[in-house]
Amino acid sequence: MLWKDNNGSMVPLAVAVTIVMLLIILGISEYMRLVITAAGIKDAMESAVISTVNDNYNEVYHSVREGYAAGYEPDGEGFEASVDYGDIYGRLCFLLGLEEDGDGYVRINNGGEKEYRLSGLQVSIPNTAIASPGGTFYADASITMEVPVRFAGKIVSNMSIKLRVRAAYKEKF
């Protein structure tokens, strides 16, 4: 038969299949690393923005008592707009162990390599009009995340995405 005359001819094919499978596994593991990193950063960002919205409780309370949610506090004759933007970068540094790097913040791993970089934080806390029924007090935040993409131990490029988060204050009772 044809296969009996070619002893050892499957060895190169087996090596090629093994190398291809190894490359696929490396690609999948790098993809999972990027997904897990982005999910962790988004969770920390949500926590920081929720803390900022919760820090606005003392401003929102007066409005909730009157039947709507907005950032105002009494000033003697009426209400004055009052919104606290908090320290989202400070909370992110605490939660993620970031270090300042120019106009952004970086996370350095134990080996001294950059894991990711966060920059361009934008926070928007639109204040609901005073005495508007059904208004929700919320905060929107976005940040640019850059993660080095590695393949076989070398940095190939940077993945750069914009993470967006929204947290709302809603009275419970």
C-alpha positions as CSV (number, residue, x, y, z in Angstrom):
1,M,0.0,0.0,0.0
2,L,1.0,3.7,-0.5
3,W,1.2,4.4,3.3
4,K,3.5,1.5,4.1
5,D,6.2,2.7,1.8
6,N,6.5,6.2,3.5
7,N,7.6,5.4,7.0
8,G,7.7,8.6,9.2
9,S,6.0,10.8,6.7
10,M,3.4,11.9,9.2
11,V,6.0,13.4,11.6
12,P,6.2,16.8,9.8
13,L,2.4,17.0,9.7
14,A,2.1,16.2,13.4
15,V,4.7,18.8,14.3
16,A,2.9,21.4,12.1
17,V,-0.5,20.6,13.8
18,T,1.1,20.9,17.2
19,I,2.6,24.3,16.4
20,V,-0.7,25.6,15.0
21,M,-2.6,24.4,18.1
22,L,0.0,26.0,20.3
23,L,-0.4,29.3,18.4
24,I,-4.2,29.1,18.7
25,I,-3.9,28.5,22.5
26,L,-1.5,31.4,22.8
27,G,-4.0,33.7,20.9
28,I,-6.9,32.5,23.0
29,S,-5.1,33.0,26.3
30,E,-4.0,36.6,25.3
31,Y,-7.6,37.4,24.3
32,M,-8.8,36.1,27.7
33,R,-6.1,38.2,29.5
34,L,-7.4,41.4,27.7
35,V,-11.0,40.6,28.5
36,I,-10.3,39.9,32.2
37,T,-8.2,43.1,32.4
38,A,-10.9,45.3,30.8
39,A,-13.6,43.7,33.0
40,G,-11.5,44.4,36.2
41,I,-10.9,48.0,35.2
42,K,-14.6,48.5,34.3
43,D,-15.6,47.1,37.7
44,A,-13.2,49.4,39.5
45,M,-14.5,52.3,37.4
46,E,-18.1,51.5,38.3
47,S,-17.2,51.3,42.0
48,A,-15.5,54.7,41.8
49,V,-18.4,56.4,40.0
50,I,-21.0,54.8,42.3
51,S,-19.0,56.2,45.3
52,T,-19.0,59.6,43.6
53,V,-22.8,59.5,43.2
54,N,-23.2,58.3,46.8
55,D,-21.0,61.2,47.9
56,N,-23.6,63.5,46.5
57,Y,-26.2,62.1,48.9
58,N,-26.1,65.2,51.1
59,E,-26.9,67.4,48.1
60,V,-29.6,65.1,46.7
61,Y,-31.3,64.5,50.0
62,H,-33.0,67.8,50.2
63,S,-34.5,67.3,46.7
64,V,-35.6,63.7,47.4
65,R,-37.4,65.0,50.5
66,E,-39.3,67.3,48.1
67,G,-40.1,64.5,45.7
68,Y,-37.4,64.6,43.0
69,A,-33.7,63.7,42.7
70,A,-31.3,66.6,41.9
71,G,-28.2,68.1,43.4
72,Y,-29.4,71.2,45.2
73,E,-29.0,72.5,48.8
74,P,-30.9,75.2,50.6
75,D,-29.3,78.7,50.6
76,G,-31.8,80.6,52.8
77,E,-34.2,81.8,50.2
78,G,-34.4,78.8,47.9
79,F,-32.1,76.2,46.5
80,E,-28.6,76.4,45.0
81,A,-27.1,73.9,42.6
82,S,-24.5,71.7,44.3
83,V,-22.7,68.8,42.7
84,D,-19.6,67.0,44.0
85,Y,-17.5,65.4,41.2
86,G,-15.4,63.5,43.8
87,D,-12.0,62.0,43.2
88,I,-12.5,59.2,40.7
89,Y,-8.8,58.9,39.8
90,G,-7.9,58.7,43.5
91,R,-10.4,55.9,44.0
92,L,-9.1,54.1,40.9
93,C,-5.5,54.4,42.1
94,F,-6.5,52.9,45.5
95,L,-8.6,50.1,43.9
96,L,-6.2,49.2,41.1
97,G,-2.8,50.2,42.5
98,L,-2.0,52.7,39.8
99,E,1.0,55.1,39.6
100,E,0.9,58.5,38.0
101,D,2.5,58.7,34.5
102,G,2.3,62.1,32.9
103,D,-1.3,62.8,31.9
104,G,-2.5,59.3,32.9
105,Y,-2.0,56.5,35.3
106,V,-0.3,53.1,34.8
107,R,-0.4,49.8,36.5
108,I,3.1,48.2,36.8
109,N,3.3,44.4,37.5
110,N,5.8,42.7,39.8
111,G,8.2,42.2,36.9
112,G,8.3,46.0,36.2
113,E,6.3,45.8,33.0
114,K,3.4,48.1,32.2
115,E,0.1,46.1,32.4
116,Y,-2.1,48.9,31.2
117,R,-2.5,52.7,31.1
118,L,-5.6,54.8,31.9
119,S,-6.0,58.4,30.7
120,G,-8.6,60.9,29.5
121,L,-11.1,60.6,32.4
122,Q,-14.3,62.5,31.6
123,V,-17.0,62.9,34.2
124,S,-20.4,64.3,33.5
125,I,-23.0,64.8,36.3
126,P,-26.0,66.5,34.8
127,N,-28.1,68.2,37.4
128,T,-31.9,67.6,37.1
129,A,-33.9,70.8,37.0
130,I,-35.2,71.8,40.3
131,A,-38.7,70.5,41.1
132,S,-38.8,68.2,38.1
133,P,-40.8,65.1,39.1
134,G,-39.3,61.8,38.1
135,G,-35.8,63.1,37.5
136,T,-32.9,60.8,38.2
137,F,-29.6,62.0,39.5
138,Y,-26.8,60.2,37.7
139,A,-23.1,60.4,36.7
140,D,-21.5,59.4,33.4
141,A,-17.8,58.7,33.2
142,S,-15.5,57.5,30.4
143,I,-11.8,56.7,30.4
144,T,-9.4,55.5,27.8
145,M,-7.7,52.2,28.5
146,E,-4.5,51.1,26.7
147,V,-3.3,47.5,27.2
148,P,-0.2,46.2,25.5
149,V,-1.0,43.1,23.4
150,R,1.6,40.5,23.8
151,F,2.3,37.4,21.6
152,A,5.0,34.9,22.5
153,G,6.4,37.3,25.2
154,K,6.7,40.3,22.8
155,I,4.6,43.4,22.7
156,V,2.8,43.4,19.3
157,S,0.7,46.5,19.6
158,N,-1.6,48.4,22.1
159,M,-5.3,47.8,22.5
160,S,-7.0,51.1,23.1
161,I,-10.6,51.3,24.1
162,K,-12.9,53.8,25.8
163,L,-14.8,52.4,28.8
164,R,-18.1,54.1,29.7
165,V,-19.9,53.8,33.0
166,R,-23.1,55.3,34.4
167,A,-24.3,55.3,38.0
168,A,-27.6,56.7,39.1
169,Y,-28.9,57.8,42.5
170,K,-32.4,56.5,43.2
171,E,-34.2,57.0,46.4
172,K,-35.3,53.8,48.0
173,F,-38.4,55.0,49.8
